[in-house]
Amino acid sequence: MSEAGESQRPFDRLRVLAIQEVEIAEGLRHIEIYTLEGLLTLFWHGPAAAEHVVLTCGGAMGGLLGPAGGLFHDLGITLAARGIGTIRVGYRRPNDLQRCTLDVGAAADVANRGGAKRFVVMGHSFGGAVAVNAGAALRRVTRGVVTLSTQSAGCETAAALGDIPLLLLHGERDELLPVEASEAVRTLAGHGEVVVLPGTGHLLLGVEQALRERLLAWIGERFGA
């Protein structure tokens, strides 16, 4: 698996110095990948050899929990019970779109070497742009892309998603990025479903349960589960 236009696999481009891994709970591994350009952190839920894996991308400040009161963590626990892996990616350099996209590609590469064959990529805020770019770069194995309160900047490559399903969720009262940002990404991609969540802001608070249920169903459809 390599990014478009690159002969080298994503993980090999990180210039890794060392790797540490520990199981911090049943079905949850904490992996630290030390590179010449910083520390890449992965929280990996579910079977190490899962064929279906969700990759989650934080915002411009990084982070591993996601919006809506720890959405990424909760999805990881629930999906693991269904045999689906989730890798929460802690960037080496948050807010650097190119490097963050490579980080997500490297996480997919690590999972692929362990047996993963299909991916859904999900990102919040700045992470929406990361998810769009990573989904396009990994498009041969990408089964869906989800953005949450996404920015439109950096999503100019969205057309490269082709016919990959695209779900864009946005709070009606987002105080940082307007709903129009998600609509712009849909226009750039040429397709996609924009869902406006009434009465909620950038962190998608107040709709946690409905959001989780919708995403679990959508992810299951993408993986045929």
N, C-alpha and C positions, 0 to 999 in steps of 0.2 A: 504494500500500500504506500503510495507516495503522493505528495501534493502535486497539483497540476503544474507541469513545466519543470518539475524537479526529479532528478534521477535518484536522489538520495532519500531514504525513508525519513519521515519526520523525527522519530526518536534519535536517529543517527546525527541529525543536524544540531542537536542540543549541546554537543561537546560535553558529555557527562563525565564528572569527576568521581562520583560515588553515589550509591543508592542505599537507603536504609528502609526497612519495612517492619511493621509490628502489627499484630492483630489486637485491636483495642477493645473489641467486643465480638461476639459470635456473628460472623458474616460481615464484619467491617474491618477493613485494613487501612492503615495509615502509611503512605509511602512518601518518602522524601527523596527527591532526585536533585543532587547538587551539580550545578553546571557552572561554566565560566561566566555566565550572565545572570546568575542568581539561583534561588531555590524554587523548584517546582514541587508543589505539594498535591498529592492525590488522596482523596478519601474514597475508597472503593467498597461499595456495598454489593453483596450478593456473591454468587459463585465466580471463582477466578476464571473458569472456563465457559462462562455464559456466552451463548452465541448472539444474544441480543443485549445491547448496552446503550444506556442513556448517558450522554455527556452534558454536564451542566457548567454554565459559564457565569461568573459573577459580574458585578458592575465595574465602574471606572476605578473604584477603590479596592477592588478585589473582593475577597470574602467567599465563604463556602456554604453559607446557609441558604442564600436566596431570599426572595421577598416573601410576603404573606406568612410571617412567623415561622421561618425555617422550612420553606417549601421543599428545597432540594434534599434536605435531610429526611423529611417525612416520605417523600417519593422514593428515596433510596431504600428505606426500610420496607415499605409496602411492596415495591417491585421485586426486592430480593426474595420475598416470600413466594413470588410467582416465577422465580427462576430467571428474572431479568436483572442484569447488572446495572449499576449506576456509578459513574465516576464523577465526583465533584472536583473540579480543577481549580487549584490555587495558583494563579499566574506567577511567573518570575518577575514580571514588570507590569503591574496593572496600568491600564490606560494606554498601552502601546499595542495598537491593533495588530500589527504584523507579528509581534512576538507572542501575543496572547493567542492568536490563531494557530501559530506553530505549537504552542503548549497543548492546545486541545487536539491538534493533529497527532502530537506525540503520545497523548493519553490513548487515543484511538489505536495508534500503532502498537503500544504495549498490550492493549486488550486483544488486538488482532493476533499478535504472536501467541497469546494464550488460548485462542480459539474463537474470538468474537468475529462475527461475519456481517452484522447489520447494526446500524446506529441511528439513534434520534439525538439531535443536538438541540439544546435548550439554553437560552440566555436571557438575563434581566438587564435592562437599561443599556449601558455600553456593551454588556454581554450579548445583547441581541445582535449587534453588528458582528461580534466574534462568532456567534452561532451561524449567522448567514454565510460568513466567509469560510468557516470550517466546514459547514455542510456542503458548500460548493466545491471546496478543495477535495473533499472526501466523497464526492457525489456518487461514485460507483457503489459505495456501500452505505450511503445515507438513505434512510427510509422516511425521514421527516425532520423538519426544523420548526422549533417553537420559539417565538420571541415574546417577552413579557415587558411591557412599558419600554419598548425599544426606542433608541435613537435612530434617525435615518442616516446620519453621517457615517460614512464607512460602509454603507450597504449598497454602494453603486454596482457591486458585483452580483447583486441578487439575481439578475437574469441568468447567471451561470448555474442556478439551481435547476434550470430546466423544468421538468414536470414533478420534481420532488415536492410532496405535500408541505404546505407552509401555513402555520397557524399563528396569528398575531393577536395577543391579548393585551388590552390597554385599559387603564382606569379612566373613567369619565372625567374625574376631577384631578388628573395628574398635574401636580404643581411644578414639575420640572420639565417634562416632555409632553407636548399635546398629542391627542389622539391622531392628529394629522401626520405625525411622524410614522406611525404604523401604516397609515394609508399610503404614505409616500413609498414605503418599502414594498407594499403590495404592488404599487404601480411599477416600481423598478423591476420587480420579479416577473410581472406580467400575469400573476395569479396569486392566490392565497385567500384565507378567510380572516377578516378582521372582526374580533369580538370585543365590544365595548362593555366594560364592567361598570354598571351604574353605581354612583355614589362613592367610589373608591379612588385613592390617590396613587402616587408612584410606587409605593410599597405593597399595594394590593391588599390592604388590611380590610377586614370586615367581610370578605368573600372567601375566606380560606377553605372552608369545606367544599363549597361548590366548585372552586378552582381546582382543588385536588381531584375531585371526582371527574371533572371534565378532562383533565390531563391524563389521568389513569386510563380512562376509556379511549382517548385519542392515541395514546402510546400503544395500548393493546391492539388497536386496529392496525397501526403501522407495522407491528411485528406479527400480525396474524394470530394474536393470542387472545 
